[in-house]
Amino acid sequence: MDLKPTKPLSGFIELLPAQQRLFDECASRMLGVLKTSGFNMLDLPAIERAEVLTDKDNWDEIETQMFLFQKGDTKMGLRYDGTVGLARYVAGHLNDLTFPFRASQFSKRYRGERAQRGRYREFYQMDMDIMGINSLSTNYDAEIISVISRALNSVSEFVGPHYVNVGSRPFWDALFQYLDLTDAQKKDVFVLIDKREKMGDEEFAAGLTDTLGDANKENQIKSVFTNGYEFFVNKSVNLDSAISELKNFMQTLSDFGVADARIDLGTTRGLAYYTGLVFEFKLAKHPELGTAAGGGRYADLAGKFSKTKIIGVGAAIGFSRMFVALMENNQLDLSRFLSPVDAAVLVMGNENVAYAFNVVNALRDENIATVVYLDTDKKFKNQIEYADKISARFSLIIGEDESKNKMIAVKNMQSGAQSQMSLADTIKHIKNI
Amino acid sequence: MDLKPTKPLSGFIELLPAQQRLFDECASRMLGVLKTSGFNMLDLPAIERAEVLTDKDNWDEIETQMFLFQKGDTKMGLRYDGTVGLARYVAGHLNDLTFPFRASQFSKRYRGERAQRGRYREFYQMDMDIMGINSLSTNYDAEIISVISRALNSVSEFVGPHYVNVGSRPFWDALFQYLDLTDAQKKDVFVLIDKREKMGDEEFAAGLTDTLGDANKENQIKSVFTNGYEFFVNKSVNLDSAISELKNFMQTLSDFGVADARIDLGTTRGLAYYTGLVFEFKLAKHPELGTAAGGGRYADLAGKFSKTKIIGVGAAIGFSRMFVALMENNQLDLSRFLSPVDAAVLVMGNENVAYAFNVVNALRDENIATVVYLDTDKKFKNQIEYADKISARFSLIIGEDESKNKMIAVKNMQSGAQSQMSLADTIKHIKNI
């Protein structure tokens, strides 16, 4: 019989134990920040009705982008982000939730497209949203940025420092209005702006000319990327309002203790559903990773599910993207994550198992991560090799003598030093070092 | 426009925030036990190649049981358990892992069948496996049972006490051989034994007669359920070997400190891939939940993926099944899980936001779960109502006076007592109570 393949499907992530421990440690720290910030953790289904996932009817095309399937008469598929499920959930539980409602999700998302390097088909994102009914202060936008900043700080030993770029959708809306662009031009220019970094200045300029054919308008748009909003002060009420919102917001961010925030009007978050301020976090030492986290304000989260207007600010941290890419590039030091345990209990002879179990239970009761090697007929050499391979800090050797005298031969695996100790002293010894 | 449905698909679980907090608390405690026991957490893809998920070619029938779909030429689907992915992973990483290898998974699994009450289409199981190459002492089977027992003890305030039934596949193999059953009879009788509890004694007896048509053999099989193995001592070498393995194992379990374990030869774990000792955990106060956790020993985990023989013992805790059912039956007290926070900071007037942010950051730095109400134009009444609704333990009110004097008006939401404090005293006050 042919053996089945052992590799996961392409685009699916599978970590080794030490990598997984680092991944879990980072998740745990960042989730700790979210909990301390009063976010409610939600764990929503990974499968949604197709009509929830999309408004479009071109199933064949959508099927190439998503994982879709049918059960009975129901078309359904795997979520591609956290927002669509959140909108459904919040709309369905308006009376069960207290607003402003803080929600966080840390879950797997799925993209059906063919896998490319750095693009996964199954990946984790960590979302956070603060939602109000009918209104919500932009102070919350500053708080979300503060929380993401704290979350990234909690893992800065792995990812290094970060900065955040803040943009404004209303600024562009007001500018397009001021420049009297047609709806079609607005849309095309917005797409150009979104792709600007990828295409480079020349191609961007050419795109503007194609779309607008008006050197004056083109130059004014281009000036945003060199001079920011300066040129547009006192040009229109809407421009002034957008500019002053942005300036005030930077002050609020600073009040909230967010360092390394800067205005970058080129930050637009593409064609997503944002309507207000938008932001993107970058890792200063890892420009190759692009955006580590991004988000912004939306004016109507759940309009497709409810007549109640849910206004909010949300963001997603590209968790797998960030950590898995760093691991794939060998940019994370795994040495601290090599071992699952502090102590490996080695048992010489099955008649000593009962005493060894006492020791193991006592260590585990003290929250000392402990494995026990229970193939008691194996030679000492094999057993100590095992303890060495799993990078146990200590081997606790139990043979006839130890069992009889209720002692433990404790070997420090780093120094090689070994001495007999009581169980109580062993626990102290392991905890003190 | 019609609004889209807000309910999740049938068979999919969606918890409210307080329920989710209880769920997460139980997961965290149980995972803590697994980590203390040196298990390596694995997070494998939820999607596997169809050929990995099944050996069968009757796709139409399998499609009703699983979520299957096709991308390009590749048939794939969502995992229905943790074992199939584990087998693939271990076989693919034989040289990266140290054996005996301890693996644990806490992940969502999927069943495509139509949903019934208590049967979910998406659910969490918590798996643990210890695997050796070519051999593995049954001491590890005892350890796995000990670890599950500790995990269930860590949540006993929610699920109550448990006990564990231990059965033996080799016993039945030896008995069938001793009774000289044909292969077809062996299979049919084994199915009957597995369904015995559901069908009741009469139907079971009738089934045996249908299959065997031999009153003597039928009675001997029935005697197992009344007298255990007693009648079969000294009947055959294989029976004696199975019986003595089971008796020794009960002693090992007791050495490992496992209370409430008992032999129950009716425990067989159905048609699963187990080949040795098997076990099932039940909750003493919740017989309606059936088996809370179950597992056993397998002789060849990854034979379809590798020529290396991986022998092991594994178990799964029916995590969603247990906790979601208890919540659905209102058998879990959510009162301790109602609030996401300790402190709600209420800000009267936007000019006080900067000082409020200082307070919020300081509290979060001290790991005090804190939300801040940032719609600063809302009246005190609205803000305190919010703090009340989210069951905050303390409201920290910041107005003009507090901001000017760098003080905080701290209100105990339970007693109603309120007093002005410095930030340092506020932190002490919240931490001490």
Interface residues (C-beta under 8 A of the other chain):
Chain A: M1 L3 K4 P5 T6 K7 P8 L9 F12 I13 E14 L15 L16 P17 Q20 R21 F23 D24 G32 V33 K35 T36 S37 G38 F39 N40 M41 L42 D43 L44 P45 A46 I47 E48 R49 E51 V52 F67 L68 F69 K71 G72 T74 M76 R88 Y89 A91 G92 H93 D96 L97 T98 P100 R102 K108 Y110 G112 R114 R121 E122 G132 S135 L136 S137 N139 Y140 E143 S146 R150 T252 D255 F256 G257 K304 F305 S306 K307 P340 V341 N350 V353 A354 F357 N358 N361 R364 N367 I368 A369 T370 V371 V372 Y373 L374 D375 T376 D377 Y386 K389 I390
Chain B: M1 L3 K4 P5 T6 K7 P8 L9 F12 I13 E14 L15 L16 P17 Q20 R21 F23 D24 G32 V33 K35 T36 S37 G38 F39 N40 M41 L42 D43 L44 P45 A46 I47 E48 R49 E51 V52 F67 L68 F69 K71 G72 T74 M76 R88 Y89 A91 G92 H93 D96 L97 T98 P100 R102 K108 Y110 G112 R114 R121 E122 G132 S135 L136 S137 N139 Y140 E143 S146 R150 T252 D255 F256 G257 K304 F305 S306 K307 P340 V341 N350 V353 A354 F357 N358 N361 R364 N367 I368 A369 T370 V371 V372 Y373 L374 D375 T376 D377 Y386 K389 I390
